[in-house]
Amino acid sequence: MRATDKPAFGKFKFDIPVEAEGKTWVRFAAWDSAGNGAITQPVSF
């Protein structure tokens, strides 16, 4: 999913469907155009 149409310093809620059946954990990661990353800690189901 790309966020190139979103304004700088704006707010937007992403709804990302995840097929969690058979999974024990997930992690979300995102990077901006400068290469700065943001991740969540793994989340258990």
PDB file of N, H, CA, C and O in Angstrom:
ATOM      1  N   MET A   1       0.845  -1.163   0.000  1.00  0.00           N
ATOM      2  CA  MET A   1       0.000   0.000   0.000  1.00  0.00           C
ATOM      3  C   MET A   1       0.896   1.234   0.000  1.00  0.00           C
ATOM      4  O   MET A   1       1.846   1.320   0.779  1.00  0.00           O
ATOM      5  N   ARG A   2       0.592   2.179  -0.869  1.00  0.00           N
ATOM      6  H   ARG A   2      -0.179   2.109  -1.502  1.00  0.00           H
ATOM      7  CA  ARG A   2       1.382   3.402  -0.964  1.00  0.00           C
ATOM      8  C   ARG A   2       0.615   4.556  -0.332  1.00  0.00           C
ATOM      9  O   ARG A   2      -0.616   4.577  -0.349  1.00  0.00           O
ATOM     10  N   ALA A   3       1.341   5.504   0.219  1.00  0.00           N
ATOM     11  H   ALA A   3       2.341   5.487   0.233  1.00  0.00           H
ATOM     12  CA  ALA A   3       0.730   6.669   0.851  1.00  0.00           C
ATOM     13  C   ALA A   3       1.181   7.961   0.168  1.00  0.00           C
ATOM     14  O   ALA A   3       1.172   9.027   0.783  1.00  0.00           O
ATOM     15  N   THR A   4       1.573   7.864  -1.099  1.00  0.00           N
ATOM     16  H   THR A   4       1.581   6.997  -1.598  1.00  0.00           H
ATOM     17  CA  THR A   4       2.114   9.027  -1.796  1.00  0.00           C
ATOM     18  C   THR A   4       1.078  10.120  -2.034  1.00  0.00           C
ATOM     19  O   THR A   4       1.444  11.264  -2.306  1.00  0.00           O
ATOM     20  N   ASP A   5      -0.197   9.792  -1.937  1.00  0.00           N
ATOM     21  H   ASP A   5      -0.494   8.863  -1.716  1.00  0.00           H
ATOM     22  CA  ASP A   5      -1.231  10.804  -2.140  1.00  0.00           C
ATOM     23  C   ASP A   5      -1.657  11.470  -0.829  1.00  0.00           C
ATOM     24  O   ASP A   5      -2.581  12.284  -0.832  1.00  0.00           O
ATOM     25  N   LYS A   6      -1.011  11.144   0.277  1.00  0.00           N
ATOM     26  H   LYS A   6      -0.261  10.483   0.279  1.00  0.00           H
ATOM     27  CA  LYS A   6      -1.337  11.708   1.588  1.00  0.00           C
ATOM     28  C   LYS A   6      -0.464  12.935   1.860  1.00  0.00           C
ATOM     29  O   LYS A   6       0.699  12.956   1.456  1.00  0.00           O
ATOM     30  N   PRO A   7      -1.001  13.963   2.542  1.00  0.00           N
ATOM     31  CA  PRO A   7      -0.212  15.163   2.821  1.00  0.00           C
ATOM     32  C   PRO A   7       0.850  14.913   3.892  1.00  0.00           C
ATOM     33  O   PRO A   7       0.714  14.017   4.725  1.00  0.00           O
ATOM     34  N   ALA A   8       1.903  15.720   3.852  1.00  0.00           N
ATOM     35  H   ALA A   8       2.014  16.448   3.175  1.00  0.00           H
ATOM     36  CA  ALA A   8       2.949  15.631   4.876  1.00  0.00           C
ATOM     37  C   ALA A   8       2.371  15.996   6.241  1.00  0.00           C
ATOM     38  O   ALA A   8       1.573  16.926   6.361  1.00  0.00           O
ATOM     39  N   PHE A   9       2.778  15.261   7.256  1.00  0.00           N
ATOM     40  H   PHE A   9       3.427  14.506   7.159  1.00  0.00           H
ATOM     41  CA  PHE A   9       2.366  15.490   8.642  1.00  0.00           C
ATOM     42  C   PHE A   9       0.862  15.347   8.842  1.00  0.00           C
ATOM     43  O   PHE A   9       0.328  15.835   9.838  1.00  0.00           O
ATOM     44  N   GLY A  10       0.179  14.695   7.927  1.00  0.00           N
ATOM     45  H   GLY A  10       0.614  14.299   7.118  1.00  0.00           H
ATOM     46  CA  GLY A  10      -1.253  14.477   8.069  1.00  0.00           C
ATOM     47  C   GLY A  10      -1.532  13.217   8.871  1.00  0.00           C
ATOM     48  O   GLY A  10      -0.614  12.534   9.323  1.00  0.00           O
ATOM     49  N   LYS A  11      -2.793  12.927   9.035  1.00  0.00           N
ATOM     50  H   LYS A  11      -3.539  13.483   8.668  1.00  0.00           H
ATOM     51  CA  LYS A  11      -3.206  11.708   9.728  1.00  0.00           C
ATOM     52  C   LYS A  11      -4.080  10.897   8.795  1.00  0.00           C
ATOM     53  O   LYS A  11      -4.899  11.440   8.053  1.00  0.00           O
ATOM     54  N   PHE A  12      -3.891   9.581   8.846  1.00  0.00           N
ATOM     55  H   PHE A  12      -3.226   9.141   9.449  1.00  0.00           H
ATOM     56  CA  PHE A  12      -4.687   8.686   8.034  1.00  0.00           C
ATOM     57  C   PHE A  12      -4.707   7.329   8.700  1.00  0.00           C
ATOM     58  O   PHE A  12      -3.678   6.864   9.190  1.00  0.00           O
ATOM     59  N   LYS A  13      -5.842   6.697   8.726  1.00  0.00           N
ATOM     60  H   LYS A  13      -6.678   7.075   8.329  1.00  0.00           H
ATOM     61  CA  LYS A  13      -5.952   5.365   9.310  1.00  0.00           C
ATOM     62  C   LYS A  13      -5.898   4.340   8.181  1.00  0.00           C
ATOM     63  O   LYS A  13      -6.717   4.367   7.263  1.00  0.00           O
ATOM     64  N   PHE A  14      -4.928   3.442   8.261  1.00  0.00           N
ATOM     65  H   PHE A  14      -4.262   3.420   9.007  1.00  0.00           H
ATOM     66  CA  PHE A  14      -4.810   2.357   7.301  1.00  0.00           C
ATOM     67  C   PHE A  14      -5.516   1.133   7.857  1.00  0.00           C
ATOM     68  O   PHE A  14      -5.265   0.729   8.992  1.00  0.00           O
ATOM     69  N   ASP A  15      -6.378   0.555   7.079  1.00  0.00           N
ATOM     70  H   ASP A  15      -6.582   0.883   6.157  1.00  0.00           H
ATOM     71  CA  ASP A  15      -7.008  -0.723   7.429  1.00  0.00           C
ATOM     72  C   ASP A  15      -6.409  -1.768   6.500  1.00  0.00           C
ATOM     73  O   ASP A  15      -6.685  -1.782   5.300  1.00  0.00           O
ATOM     74  N   ILE A  16      -5.593  -2.637   7.065  1.00  0.00           N
ATOM     75  H   ILE A  16      -5.369  -2.626   8.039  1.00  0.00           H
ATOM     76  CA  ILE A  16      -4.892  -3.645   6.269  1.00  0.00           C
ATOM     77  C   ILE A  16      -5.400  -5.016   6.678  1.00  0.00           C
ATOM     78  O   ILE A  16      -5.127  -5.468   7.790  1.00  0.00           O
ATOM     79  N   PRO A  17      -6.135  -5.685   5.797  1.00  0.00           N
ATOM     80  CA  PRO A  17      -6.639  -7.014   6.146  1.00  0.00           C
ATOM     81  C   PRO A  17      -5.492  -8.021   6.277  1.00  0.00           C
ATOM     82  O   PRO A  17      -4.561  -8.038   5.472  1.00  0.00           O
ATOM     83  N   VAL A  18      -5.585  -8.844   7.294  1.00  0.00           N
ATOM     84  H   VAL A  18      -6.342  -8.831   7.948  1.00  0.00           H
ATOM     85  CA  VAL A  18      -4.560  -9.858   7.552  1.00  0.00           C
ATOM     86  C   VAL A  18      -5.240 -11.201   7.722  1.00  0.00           C
ATOM     87  O   VAL A  18      -6.159 -11.339   8.530  1.00  0.00           O
ATOM     88  N   GLU A  19      -4.800 -12.179   6.976  1.00  0.00           N
ATOM     89  H   GLU A  19      -4.054 -12.067   6.320  1.00  0.00           H
ATOM     90  CA  GLU A  19      -5.302 -13.544   7.143  1.00  0.00           C
ATOM     91  C   GLU A  19      -4.491 -14.167   8.272  1.00  0.00           C
ATOM     92  O   GLU A  19      -3.350 -14.582   8.070  1.00  0.00           O
ATOM     93  N   ALA A  20      -5.083 -14.232   9.460  1.00  0.00           N
ATOM     94  H   ALA A  20      -6.010 -13.895   9.625  1.00  0.00           H
ATOM     95  CA  ALA A  20      -4.355 -14.680  10.647  1.00  0.00           C
ATOM     96  C   ALA A  20      -4.544 -16.154  10.973  1.00  0.00           C
ATOM     97  O   ALA A  20      -3.924 -16.659  11.908  1.00  0.00           O
ATOM     98  N   GLU A  21      -5.373 -16.841  10.233  1.00  0.00           N
ATOM     99  H   GLU A  21      -5.877 -16.430   9.473  1.00  0.00           H
ATOM    100  CA  GLU A  21      -5.593 -18.260  10.520  1.00  0.00           C
ATOM    101  C   GLU A  21      -4.292 -19.033  10.365  1.00  0.00           C
ATOM    102  O   GLU A  21      -3.630 -18.958   9.330  1.00  0.00           O
ATOM    103  N   GLY A  22      -3.935 -19.775  11.405  1.00  0.00           N
ATOM    104  H   GLY A  22      -4.472 -19.836  12.246  1.00  0.00           H
ATOM    105  CA  GLY A  22      -2.716 -20.573  11.387  1.00  0.00           C
ATOM    106  C   GLY A  22      -1.458 -19.790  11.735  1.00  0.00           C
ATOM    107  O   GLY A  22      -0.371 -20.365  11.790  1.00  0.00           O
ATOM    108  N   LYS A  23      -1.587 -18.490  11.971  1.00  0.00           N
ATOM    109  H   LYS A  23      -2.471 -18.023  11.927  1.00  0.00           H
ATOM    110  CA  LYS A  23      -0.429 -17.668  12.324  1.00  0.00           C
ATOM    111  C   LYS A  23      -0.391 -17.503  13.839  1.00  0.00           C
ATOM    112  O   LYS A  23      -1.428 -17.531  14.501  1.00  0.00           O
ATOM    113  N   THR A  24       0.806 -17.332  14.377  1.00  0.00           N
ATOM    114  H   THR A  24       1.648 -17.310  13.839  1.00  0.00           H
ATOM    115  CA  THR A  24       0.927 -17.126  15.818  1.00  0.00           C
ATOM    116  C   THR A  24       1.284 -15.683  16.160  1.00  0.00           C
ATOM    117  O   THR A  24       1.058 -15.252  17.291  1.00  0.00           O
ATOM    118  N   TRP A  25       1.846 -14.914  15.196  1.00  0.00           N
ATOM    119  H   TRP A  25       2.030 -15.264  14.278  1.00  0.00           H
ATOM    120  CA  TRP A  25       2.147 -13.514  15.441  1.00  0.00           C
ATOM    121  C   TRP A  25       2.276 -12.776  14.118  1.00  0.00           C
ATOM    122  O   TRP A  25       2.487 -13.388  13.071  1.00  0.00           O
ATOM    123  N   VAL A  26       2.146 -11.448  14.174  1.00  0.00           N
ATOM    124  H   VAL A  26       1.974 -10.951  15.025  1.00  0.00           H
ATOM    125  CA  VAL A  26       2.354 -10.588  13.009  1.00  0.00           C
ATOM    126  C   VAL A  26       3.147  -9.361  13.445  1.00  0.00           C
ATOM    127  O   VAL A  26       3.179  -9.020  14.627  1.00  0.00           O
ATOM    128  N   ARG A  27       3.789  -8.700  12.476  1.00  0.00           N
ATOM    129  H   ARG A  27       3.764  -8.977  11.516  1.00  0.00           H
ATOM    130  CA  ARG A  27       4.496  -7.455  12.724  1.00  0.00           C
ATOM    131  C   ARG A  27       4.239  -6.529  11.546  1.00  0.00           C
ATOM    132  O   ARG A  27       4.225  -6.977  10.399  1.00  0.00           O
ATOM    133  N   PHE A  28       4.038  -5.260  11.810  1.00  0.00           N
ATOM    134  H   PHE A  28       4.050  -4.897  12.742  1.00  0.00           H
ATOM    135  CA  PHE A  28       3.811  -4.260  10.774  1.00  0.00           C
ATOM    136  C   PHE A  28       5.046  -3.363  10.683  1.00  0.00           C
ATOM    137  O   PHE A  28       5.598  -2.958  11.706  1.00  0.00           O
ATOM    138  N   ALA A  29       5.474  -3.056   9.468  1.00  0.00           N
ATOM    139  H   ALA A  29       5.026  -3.385   8.637  1.00  0.00           H
ATOM    140  CA  ALA A  29       6.622  -2.175   9.264  1.00  0.00           C
ATOM    141  C   ALA A  29       6.299  -1.176   8.158  1.00  0.00           C
ATOM    142  O   ALA A  29       5.585  -1.497   7.208  1.00  0.00           O
ATOM    143  N   ALA A  30       6.834   0.041   8.291  1.00  0.00           N
ATOM    144  H   ALA A  30       7.414   0.302   9.062  1.00  0.00           H
ATOM    145  CA  ALA A  30       6.625   1.085   7.282  1.00  0.00           C
ATOM    146  C   ALA A  30       7.892   1.928   7.181  1.00  0.00           C
ATOM    147  O   ALA A  30       8.609   2.098   8.166  1.00  0.00           O
ATOM    148  N   TRP A  31       8.164   2.454   5.990  1.00  0.00           N
ATOM    149  H   TRP A  31       7.581   2.316   5.190  1.00  0.00           H
ATOM    150  CA  TRP A  31       9.314   3.316   5.762  1.00  0.00           C
ATOM    151  C   TRP A  31       8.867   4.566   5.035  1.00  0.00           C
ATOM    152  O   TRP A  31       7.972   4.513   4.192  1.00  0.00           O
ATOM    153  N   ASP A  32       9.488   5.697   5.359  1.00  0.00           N
ATOM    154  H   ASP A  32      10.215   5.740   6.044  1.00  0.00           H
ATOM    155  CA  ASP A  32       9.173   6.937   4.652  1.00  0.00           C
ATOM    156  C   ASP A  32      10.158   7.125   3.492  1.00  0.00           C
ATOM    157  O   ASP A  32      11.037   6.292   3.268  1.00  0.00           O
ATOM    158  N   SER A  33       9.997   8.223   2.767  1.00  0.00           N
ATOM    159  H   SER A  33       9.284   8.899   2.950  1.00  0.00           H
ATOM    160  CA  SER A  33      10.819   8.447   1.576  1.00  0.00           C
ATOM    161  C   SER A  33      12.293   8.666   1.908  1.00  0.00           C
ATOM    162  O   SER A  33      13.146   8.488   1.038  1.00  0.00           O
ATOM    163  N   ALA A  34      12.610   9.044   3.136  1.00  0.00           N
ATOM    164  H   ALA A  34      11.917   9.188   3.843  1.00  0.00           H
ATOM    165  CA  ALA A  34      14.000   9.231   3.547  1.00  0.00           C
ATOM    166  C   ALA A  34      14.636   7.931   4.027  1.00  0.00           C
ATOM    167  O   ALA A  34      15.820   7.905   4.365  1.00  0.00           O
ATOM    168  N   GLY A  35      13.861   6.862   4.057  1.00  0.00           N
ATOM    169  H   GLY A  35      12.900   6.883   3.782  1.00  0.00           H
ATOM    170  CA  GLY A  35      14.388   5.578   4.490  1.00  0.00           C
ATOM    171  C   GLY A  35      14.281   5.332   5.981  1.00  0.00           C
ATOM    172  O   GLY A  35      14.824   4.351   6.488  1.00  0.00           O
ATOM    173  N   ASN A  36      13.586   6.212   6.691  1.00  0.00           N
ATOM    174  H   ASN A  36      13.144   7.009   6.279  1.00  0.00           H
ATOM    175  CA  ASN A  36      13.387   6.017   8.131  1.00  0.00           C
ATOM    176  C   ASN A  36      12.291   4.987   8.345  1.00  0.00           C
ATOM    177  O   ASN A  36      11.207   5.100   7.775  1.00  0.00           O
ATOM    178  N   GLY A  37      12.567   4.000   9.152  1.00  0.00           N
ATOM    179  H   GLY A  37      13.448   3.908   9.616  1.00  0.00           H
ATOM    180  CA  GLY A  37      11.611   2.930   9.374  1.00  0.00           C
ATOM    181  C   GLY A  37      10.859   3.070  10.683  1.00  0.00           C
ATOM    182  O   GLY A  37      11.333   3.690  11.635  1.00  0.00           O
ATOM    183  N   ALA A  38       9.687   2.483  10.706  1.00  0.00           N
ATOM    184  H   ALA A  38       9.302   1.980   9.933  1.00  0.00           H
ATOM    185  CA  ALA A  38       8.886   2.402  11.925  1.00  0.00           C
ATOM    186  C   ALA A  38       8.262   1.012  11.944  1.00  0.00           C
ATOM    187  O   ALA A  38       7.658   0.582  10.961  1.00  0.00           O
ATOM    188  N   ILE A  39       8.408   0.318  13.059  1.00  0.00           N
ATOM    189  H   ILE A  39       8.898   0.668  13.857  1.00  0.00           H
ATOM    190  CA  ILE A  39       7.832  -1.016  13.151  1.00  0.00           C
ATOM    191  C   ILE A  39       7.090  -1.153  14.477  1.00  0.00           C
ATOM    192  O   ILE A  39       7.308  -0.385  15.414  1.00  0.00           O
ATOM    193  N   THR A  40       6.221  -2.136  14.530  1.00  0.00           N
ATOM    194  H   THR A  40       6.044  -2.760  13.769  1.00  0.00           H
ATOM    195  CA  THR A  40       5.596  -2.488  15.789  1.00  0.00           C
ATOM    196  C   THR A  40       6.316  -3.722  16.328  1.00  0.00           C
ATOM    197  O   THR A  40       6.954  -4.457  15.574  1.00  0.00           O
ATOM    198  N   GLN A  41       6.214  -3.935  17.589  1.00  0.00           N
ATOM    199  H   GLN A  41       5.696  -3.338  18.202  1.00  0.00           H
ATOM    200  CA  GLN A  41       6.685  -5.183  18.153  1.00  0.00           C
ATOM    201  C   GLN A  41       5.736  -6.291  17.688  1.00  0.00           C
ATOM    202  O   GLN A  41       4.560  -6.023  17.440  1.00  0.00           O
ATOM    203  N   PRO A  42       6.222  -7.531  17.566  1.00  0.00           N
ATOM    204  CA  PRO A  42       5.322  -8.615  17.179  1.00  0.00           C
ATOM    205  C   PRO A  42       4.112  -8.706  18.116  1.00  0.00           C
ATOM    206  O   PRO A  42       4.231  -8.517  19.327  1.00  0.00           O
ATOM    207  N   VAL A  43       2.962  -8.994  17.536  1.00  0.00           N
ATOM    208  H   VAL A  43       2.866  -9.147  16.552  1.00  0.00           H
ATOM    209  CA  VAL A  43       1.716  -9.089  18.289  1.00  0.00           C
ATOM    210  C   VAL A  43       1.246 -10.530  18.237  1.00  0.00           C
ATOM    211  O   VAL A  43       1.087 -11.086  17.151  1.00  0.00           O
ATOM    212  N   SER A  44       1.020 -11.143  19.388  1.00  0.00           N
ATOM    213  H   SER A  44       1.149 -10.691  20.271  1.00  0.00           H
ATOM    214  CA  SER A  44       0.546 -12.530  19.447  1.00  0.00           C
ATOM    215  C   SER A  44      -0.961 -12.585  19.264  1.00  0.00           C
ATOM    216  O   SER A  44      -1.684 -11.658  19.630  1.00  0.00           O
ATOM    217  N   PHE A  45      -1.416 -13.678  18.698  1.00  0.00           N
ATOM    218  H   PHE A  45      -0.829 -14.431  18.401  1.00  0.00           H
ATOM    219  CA  PHE A  45      -2.850 -13.922  18.559  1.00  0.00           C
ATOM    220  C   PHE A  45      -3.320 -14.852  19.630  1.00  0.00           C
ATOM    221  O   PHE A  45      -4.504 -15.183  19.684  1.00  0.00           O
TER     222      PHE A  45
END
